[in-house]
Amino acid sequence: MSEVGETPRWRGRTIEVIGARLGLGGRCLGTRGGPAAMRMSGLAAALGRSGRLVRDLGDIVARDVARVPGRDPGAELSAEVERYSLELRAAMEAVLARGALPCIVGGDHSLGAATQAAVGRFARRQGWAPPGIIWIDAHADSNTMETTPSGNLHGMMLAAVHGLEVPTFRRVVEGGLRDPRRTVFLGARDIDAGEREIVGRLGCTVIGPEEIARLGPAKAAREAIRIAGGADGRCSVSFDLDSLDPSIAPGVDCHVPGGLDWASAETILRICGEAPGLVAVEVVEVNPSADPDGRTARLAVEAAALLCP
Ligand SMILES: [Mn+2]
């Protein structure tokens, strides 16, 4: 029995949640409802199973602006994504500076410019090498304005994080660039031709769904941690729900057949969550408008809990 007024003794780092209410970087705006869908599917309770203190900092909200169709989303959208990203980056850096574990829920994946740059900038202030990245996603998100077939910014942000020129994210990634040789893609199966060249030239590692099946998910995850962790073990994990097969996770923006089954994803997420050098996690691209029975949001909540054990 605890005495009245006694403060609960939490274990480990506090988890701080930021909702990224952002859909401007995707094909549709539906993913801006992802954070609300995850909260309504029990995010706080699931994270609370860790025995850690969970603080939800609420949403950072993007302003609705018109997207110009075609391979350039337009100056107004670009300006809002930049403004948004700088706000999210500052909020995330504050979480890291408090010594908490950031758990970002989104929201389209263009939020990754801000979150991954925040980790890079925080690491630099600590005198660390830039931590590695484990990117669990159907896509490599490594296009530039020159190679993008769609003009969607959620497919370009990682190129910027690796130091390639993407004007929208130029200021966002300043001081926070990450080392592509410590970036590992898990489950990527829809990589554009231009992107494949970029990813190969930068020296990223791609472990696709067939290789995950061949190695087994546990070995694939440990290999990803080994490469991303480098000499110091530090890494961040980004989980895009479209890494899962659309038959089990229909509530995403870009559906790509041939994705991970839940058993494989669960194993990968559990092992990544237990990595001792885990600096930050994010769960993104939940699109409630394509998720009428809420099953994708529930898997997203489980993913977040596995990454924050
Ligand atoms: Mn993605």
Residues whose N, C-alpha, C, O or C-beta is under 5 A from the ligand:
A	BS01	MN	H109 D137 H139 D141 H154 D240
